[in-house]
Amino acid sequence: MIQFWNKRVKEGILTEDTALDKELEAIKREIKENVKKKFAGSLAIRMVDSGSCNACEAECNALSNPYYDLERLGIYFVASPRHADVMLLNGLMTFNMTPHVLDAYKQIPEPKWVITLGACPVMEAPFEKTFAVKAPAADHLPVAHHIPGCPPEPLEIIRGLLEFLKKI
Ligand code: SF4
C-alpha cells in the first residue's frame, strides 16, 4: 500500500495509457518517414461520405486534435478532390451518392488511391442490401486498402494509414 501512495505522490493520478502512447509515437515516426519518402512530405486526403451515419467522420475529426496531430506528420484533409492524392471513402455507397463519389474520384489527379473506411463500404455494417445500397465500393472503384471498424477508433485509422503507406 505504501508503494501505491508513494507512486501517487510522485506521479499524480494517471489517466493516460502509457503503453498506447508509446505505440502511437512509434506509428507516428513511421508515418512521417513514409510520407516523406513516398509523397515528398505531404499527403492530401479527400474524405468522401457515400452515405454514412457520421460516426466514422467524428472519429476522423479526432485525428486533428493535439494528441494524434496528423498534420504534423504531413497528412492533410483537403476540401477538393483536385488537391488530393487519396480518397478516404466511408458510407454505404448509396444509390444517390454513387455518381458523386465516382465524379470525385475522376477529379483526383493521377497517381491516386482509394482507402475505404469502416464497415459500410465493404457491406459489413448492419444494413440490408436494397436497391438504394450500392456497396461494396470495390465494385465501383479500385480500392487500394481497407480500414475496418464500426466506427474505427482514431488509433485504428492511424494504424490503417500506416499499413497503406507501407503497401504502396
Ligand atoms: S461503418 Fe459504422 S460508424 Fe462508420 S458510417 Fe458505417 S455504420 Fe456508421
py3Dmol code that shows the C-alpha trace and the ligand (Angstrom):
import py3Dmol

protein = """\
ATOM      1  CA  MET A   1       0.000   0.000   0.000  1.00  0.00           C
ATOM      2  CA  ILE A   2       2.826   2.370   0.879  1.00  0.00           C
ATOM      3  CA  GLN A   3       4.262   1.788  -2.614  1.00  0.00           C
ATOM      4  CA  PHE A   4       0.951   2.794  -4.121  1.00  0.00           C
ATOM      5  CA  TRP A   5       0.841   6.068  -2.172  1.00  0.00           C
ATOM      6  CA  ASN A   6       4.494   6.830  -2.932  1.00  0.00           C
ATOM      7  CA  LYS A   7       3.757   6.405  -6.627  1.00  0.00           C
ATOM      8  CA  ARG A   8       0.607   8.514  -6.329  1.00  0.00           C
ATOM      9  CA  VAL A   9       2.538  11.337  -4.630  1.00  0.00           C
ATOM     10  CA  LYS A  10       5.342  11.152  -7.212  1.00  0.00           C
ATOM     11  CA  GLU A  11       3.291  10.754 -10.427  1.00  0.00           C
ATOM     12  CA  GLY A  12      -0.180  12.051  -9.585  1.00  0.00           C
ATOM     13  CA  ILE A  13      -3.287  10.261 -10.861  1.00  0.00           C
ATOM     14  CA  LEU A  14      -2.518   8.720 -14.231  1.00  0.00           C
ATOM     15  CA  THR A  15      -5.393   8.627 -16.649  1.00  0.00           C
ATOM     16  CA  GLU A  16      -3.284   8.124 -19.774  1.00  0.00           C
ATOM     17  CA  ASP A  17      -2.442   4.736 -21.217  1.00  0.00           C
ATOM     18  CA  THR A  18       1.342   4.996 -21.412  1.00  0.00           C
ATOM     19  CA  ALA A  19       1.731   1.763 -23.435  1.00  0.00           C
ATOM     20  CA  LEU A  20      -0.652   3.179 -26.022  1.00  0.00           C
ATOM     21  CA  ASP A  21       1.274   6.458 -26.082  1.00  0.00           C
ATOM     22  CA  LYS A  22       4.464   4.577 -26.911  1.00  0.00           C
ATOM     23  CA  GLU A  23       2.775   2.604 -29.705  1.00  0.00           C
ATOM     24  CA  LEU A  24       1.323   5.794 -31.132  1.00  0.00           C
ATOM     25  CA  GLU A  25       4.692   7.539 -31.081  1.00  0.00           C
ATOM     26  CA  ALA A  26       6.257   4.625 -32.999  1.00  0.00           C
ATOM     27  CA  ILE A  27       3.426   4.663 -35.581  1.00  0.00           C
ATOM     28  CA  LYS A  28       3.772   8.435 -35.985  1.00  0.00           C
ATOM     29  CA  ARG A  29       7.516   8.151 -36.607  1.00  0.00           C
ATOM     30  CA  GLU A  30       6.945   5.528 -39.318  1.00  0.00           C
ATOM     31  CA  ILE A  31       4.141   7.523 -40.931  1.00  0.00           C
ATOM     32  CA  LYS A  32       6.290  10.640 -41.085  1.00  0.00           C
ATOM     33  CA  GLU A  33       9.163   8.708 -42.713  1.00  0.00           C
ATOM     34  CA  ASN A  34       6.856   7.054 -45.276  1.00  0.00           C
ATOM     35  CA  VAL A  35       5.083  10.320 -46.162  1.00  0.00           C
ATOM     36  CA  LYS A  36       8.472  11.978 -46.625  1.00  0.00           C
ATOM     37  CA  LYS A  37       9.790   9.143 -48.806  1.00  0.00           C
ATOM     38  CA  LYS A  38       6.674   8.413 -50.908  1.00  0.00           C
ATOM     39  CA  PHE A  39       4.809  11.759 -51.029  1.00  0.00           C
ATOM     40  CA  ALA A  40       7.649  14.284 -50.679  1.00  0.00           C
ATOM     41  CA  GLY A  41       6.486  15.081 -47.136  1.00  0.00           C
ATOM     42  CA  SER A  42       2.842  15.914 -47.875  1.00  0.00           C
ATOM     43  CA  LEU A  43      -0.096  13.540 -48.368  1.00  0.00           C
ATOM     44  CA  ALA A  44      -3.508  15.081 -49.110  1.00  0.00           C
ATOM     45  CA  ILE A  45      -6.679  13.144 -48.287  1.00  0.00           C
ATOM     46  CA  ARG A  46     -10.144  13.939 -49.604  1.00  0.00           C
ATOM     47  CA  MET A  47     -12.710  12.320 -47.319  1.00  0.00           C
ATOM     48  CA  VAL A  48     -15.901  11.339 -49.127  1.00  0.00           C
ATOM     49  CA  ASP A  49     -19.087  10.285 -47.373  1.00  0.00           C
ATOM     50  CA  SER A  50     -21.092   7.989 -49.613  1.00  0.00           C
ATOM     51  CA  GLY A  51     -23.993   7.653 -47.154  1.00  0.00           C
ATOM     52  CA  SER A  52     -22.771   7.195 -43.597  1.00  0.00           C
ATOM     53  CA  CYS A  53     -24.124   7.641 -40.061  1.00  0.00           C
ATOM     54  CA  ASN A  54     -21.313  10.227 -39.492  1.00  0.00           C
ATOM     55  CA  ALA A  55     -19.615   8.288 -36.691  1.00  0.00           C
ATOM     56  CA  CYS A  56     -16.652   7.478 -38.960  1.00  0.00           C
ATOM     57  CA  GLU A  57     -16.262  11.211 -39.711  1.00  0.00           C
ATOM     58  CA  ALA A  58     -16.393  12.024 -35.992  1.00  0.00           C
ATOM     59  CA  GLU A  59     -13.510   9.597 -35.364  1.00  0.00           C
ATOM     60  CA  CYS A  60     -11.545  11.145 -38.256  1.00  0.00           C
ATOM     61  CA  ASN A  61     -12.059  14.607 -36.734  1.00  0.00           C
ATOM     62  CA  ALA A  62     -10.158  13.392 -33.682  1.00  0.00           C
ATOM     63  CA  LEU A  63      -7.094  12.857 -35.882  1.00  0.00           C
ATOM     64  CA  SER A  64      -6.646  16.636 -35.993  1.00  0.00           C
ATOM     65  CA  ASN A  65      -6.512  17.064 -32.216  1.00  0.00           C
ATOM     66  CA  PRO A  66      -3.159  17.714 -30.474  1.00  0.00           C
ATOM     67  CA  TYR A  67      -2.882  14.067 -29.332  1.00  0.00           C
ATOM     68  CA  TYR A  68      -2.990  12.435 -32.785  1.00  0.00           C
ATOM     69  CA  ASP A  69      -1.874  15.573 -34.640  1.00  0.00           C
ATOM     70  CA  LEU A  70      -1.956  14.074 -38.140  1.00  0.00           C
ATOM     71  CA  GLU A  71      -0.984  17.333 -39.854  1.00  0.00           C
ATOM     72  CA  ARG A  72       2.330  17.350 -38.017  1.00  0.00           C
ATOM     73  CA  LEU A  73       3.093  14.073 -39.825  1.00  0.00           C
ATOM     74  CA  GLY A  74       2.418  15.621 -43.231  1.00  0.00           C
ATOM     75  CA  ILE A  75      -1.111  14.230 -43.734  1.00  0.00           C
ATOM     76  CA  TYR A  76      -3.808  16.783 -44.541  1.00  0.00           C
ATOM     77  CA  PHE A  77      -7.565  16.573 -45.152  1.00  0.00           C
ATOM     78  CA  VAL A  78      -8.373  18.755 -48.158  1.00  0.00           C
ATOM     79  CA  ALA A  79     -11.668  20.212 -49.363  1.00  0.00           C
ATOM     80  CA  SER A  80     -11.286  19.460 -53.067  1.00  0.00           C
ATOM     81  CA  PRO A  81     -10.585  16.150 -54.829  1.00  0.00           C
ATOM     82  CA  ARG A  82      -8.374  18.130 -57.233  1.00  0.00           C
ATOM     83  CA  HIS A  83      -5.918  18.720 -54.398  1.00  0.00           C
ATOM     84  CA  ALA A  84      -5.953  15.128 -53.160  1.00  0.00           C
ATOM     85  CA  ASP A  85      -3.702  12.079 -53.508  1.00  0.00           C
ATOM     86  CA  VAL A  86      -6.054   9.721 -51.699  1.00  0.00           C
ATOM     87  CA  MET A  87      -9.825   9.323 -51.418  1.00  0.00           C
ATOM     88  CA  LEU A  88     -10.867   8.139 -47.963  1.00  0.00           C
ATOM     89  CA  LEU A  89     -14.303   6.704 -48.584  1.00  0.00           C
ATOM     90  CA  ASN A  90     -16.827   5.896 -45.905  1.00  0.00           C
ATOM     91  CA  GLY A  91     -20.519   5.125 -46.025  1.00  0.00           C
ATOM     92  CA  LEU A  92     -22.707   2.676 -47.851  1.00  0.00           C
ATOM     93  CA  MET A  93     -22.324   3.782 -51.494  1.00  0.00           C
ATOM     94  CA  THR A  94     -25.966   4.747 -51.651  1.00  0.00           C
ATOM     95  CA  PHE A  95     -27.810   4.886 -54.952  1.00  0.00           C
ATOM     96  CA  ASN A  96     -27.912   8.700 -54.730  1.00  0.00           C
ATOM     97  CA  MET A  97     -24.276   9.209 -53.734  1.00  0.00           C
ATOM     98  CA  THR A  98     -22.575   6.709 -56.064  1.00  0.00           C
ATOM     99  CA  PRO A  99     -22.408   9.040 -59.105  1.00  0.00           C
ATOM    100  CA  HIS A 100     -20.974  11.840 -56.936  1.00  0.00           C
ATOM    101  CA  VAL A 101     -18.352   9.523 -55.474  1.00  0.00           C
ATOM    102  CA  LEU A 102     -17.317   8.420 -58.966  1.00  0.00           C
ATOM    103  CA  ASP A 103     -17.198  12.053 -60.087  1.00  0.00           C
ATOM    104  CA  ALA A 104     -14.971  12.991 -57.124  1.00  0.00           C
ATOM    105  CA  TYR A 105     -12.683  10.038 -57.930  1.00  0.00           C
ATOM    106  CA  LYS A 106     -12.401  11.187 -61.543  1.00  0.00           C
ATOM    107  CA  GLN A 107     -11.246  14.620 -60.382  1.00  0.00           C
ATOM    108  CA  ILE A 108      -8.357  13.353 -58.262  1.00  0.00           C
ATOM    109  CA  PRO A 109      -5.140  13.687 -60.282  1.00  0.00           C
ATOM    110  CA  GLU A 110      -3.024  10.594 -61.031  1.00  0.00           C
ATOM    111  CA  PRO A 111      -1.466   8.806 -59.274  1.00  0.00           C
ATOM    112  CA  LYS A 112      -4.390   8.267 -56.880  1.00  0.00           C
ATOM    113  CA  TRP A 113      -5.538   5.718 -54.353  1.00  0.00           C
ATOM    114  CA  VAL A 114      -8.808   4.809 -52.638  1.00  0.00           C
ATOM    115  CA  ILE A 115      -8.923   3.761 -48.991  1.00  0.00           C
ATOM    116  CA  THR A 116     -12.257   2.513 -47.642  1.00  0.00           C
ATOM    117  CA  LEU A 117     -13.040   3.314 -44.031  1.00  0.00           C
ATOM    118  CA  GLY A 118     -15.392   1.426 -41.726  1.00  0.00           C
ATOM    119  CA  ALA A 119     -17.786  -1.453 -42.192  1.00  0.00           C
ATOM    120  CA  CYS A 120     -20.174   0.358 -44.568  1.00  0.00           C
ATOM    121  CA  PRO A 121     -18.182   0.446 -47.834  1.00  0.00           C
ATOM    122  CA  VAL A 122     -17.467  -3.286 -47.553  1.00  0.00           C
ATOM    123  CA  MET A 123     -21.122  -4.050 -46.694  1.00  0.00           C
ATOM    124  CA  GLU A 124     -20.310  -5.321 -43.196  1.00  0.00           C
ATOM    125  CA  ALA A 125     -22.390  -2.722 -41.308  1.00  0.00           C
ATOM    126  CA  PRO A 126     -25.834  -3.826 -40.131  1.00  0.00           C
ATOM    127  CA  PHE A 127     -27.740  -2.645 -43.207  1.00  0.00           C
ATOM    128  CA  GLU A 128     -29.768  -4.625 -45.689  1.00  0.00           C
ATOM    129  CA  LYS A 129     -28.755  -4.733 -49.327  1.00  0.00           C
ATOM    130  CA  THR A 130     -31.557  -2.953 -51.180  1.00  0.00           C
ATOM    131  CA  PHE A 131     -31.880  -1.063 -54.472  1.00  0.00           C
ATOM    132  CA  ALA A 132     -30.659   2.042 -52.558  1.00  0.00           C
ATOM    133  CA  VAL A 133     -27.367   0.439 -51.484  1.00  0.00           C
ATOM    134  CA  LYS A 134     -24.551   0.056 -53.990  1.00  0.00           C
ATOM    135  CA  ALA A 135     -21.848  -1.243 -51.610  1.00  0.00           C
ATOM    136  CA  PRO A 136     -19.335  -2.809 -51.752  1.00  0.00           C
ATOM    137  CA  ALA A 137     -17.322   0.139 -53.004  1.00  0.00           C
ATOM    138  CA  ALA A 138     -14.825  -2.245 -54.612  1.00  0.00           C
ATOM    139  CA  ASP A 139     -17.465  -2.977 -57.292  1.00  0.00           C
ATOM    140  CA  HIS A 140     -17.082   0.634 -58.487  1.00  0.00           C
ATOM    141  CA  LEU A 141     -13.578   1.763 -57.539  1.00  0.00           C
ATOM    142  CA  PRO A 142     -10.043   0.310 -57.365  1.00  0.00           C
ATOM    143  CA  VAL A 143      -9.743   0.066 -53.583  1.00  0.00           C
ATOM    144  CA  ALA A 144      -6.093   0.015 -52.506  1.00  0.00           C
ATOM    145  CA  HIS A 145      -6.625  -0.511 -48.783  1.00  0.00           C
ATOM    146  CA  HIS A 146      -9.398  -1.037 -46.231  1.00  0.00           C
ATOM    147  CA  ILE A 147      -9.534   0.217 -42.630  1.00  0.00           C
ATOM    148  CA  PRO A 148     -12.111  -1.874 -40.712  1.00  0.00           C
ATOM    149  CA  GLY A 149     -14.286  -0.908 -37.721  1.00  0.00           C
ATOM    150  CA  CYS A 150     -17.733   0.485 -36.991  1.00  0.00           C
ATOM    151  CA  PRO A 151     -16.572   3.113 -36.389  1.00  0.00           C
ATOM    152  CA  PRO A 152     -12.797   2.595 -36.314  1.00  0.00           C
ATOM    153  CA  GLU A 153     -11.128   4.425 -33.409  1.00  0.00           C
ATOM    154  CA  PRO A 154      -8.565   7.114 -34.290  1.00  0.00           C
ATOM    155  CA  LEU A 155      -5.706   4.757 -33.388  1.00  0.00           C
ATOM    156  CA  GLU A 156      -7.107   2.120 -35.762  1.00  0.00           C
ATOM    157  CA  ILE A 157      -7.379   4.743 -38.514  1.00  0.00           C
ATOM    158  CA  ILE A 158      -3.823   5.908 -37.955  1.00  0.00           C
ATOM    159  CA  ARG A 159      -2.624   2.259 -37.954  1.00  0.00           C
ATOM    160  CA  GLY A 160      -4.538   1.688 -41.195  1.00  0.00           C
ATOM    161  CA  LEU A 161      -2.933   4.716 -42.810  1.00  0.00           C
ATOM    162  CA  LEU A 162       0.497   3.361 -41.930  1.00  0.00           C
ATOM    163  CA  GLU A 163      -0.413  -0.058 -43.401  1.00  0.00           C
ATOM    164  CA  PHE A 164      -1.486   1.699 -46.597  1.00  0.00           C
ATOM    165  CA  LEU A 165       1.744   3.726 -46.762  1.00  0.00           C
ATOM    166  CA  LYS A 166       3.840   0.589 -46.314  1.00  0.00           C
ATOM    167  CA  LYS A 167       1.859  -1.226 -49.000  1.00  0.00           C
ATOM    168  CA  ILE A 168       2.299   1.280 -51.852  1.00  0.00           C
TER     169      ILE A 168
END
"""
ligand_1 = """\
8
SF4
S -19.051 1.976 -40.617
Fe -20.407 2.100 -38.838
S -19.829 4.023 -37.873
Fe -18.996 4.104 -39.950
S -20.560 5.124 -41.168
Fe -20.970 2.921 -41.284
S -22.454 2.495 -39.659
Fe -21.529 4.499 -39.251
"""
view = py3Dmol.view(width=600, height=400)
view.addModel(protein, "pdb")
view.setStyle({"model": 0}, {"cartoon": {"style": "trace"}})
view.addModel(ligand_1, "xyz")
view.setStyle({"model": 1}, {"stick": {}})
view.zoomTo()
view.show()
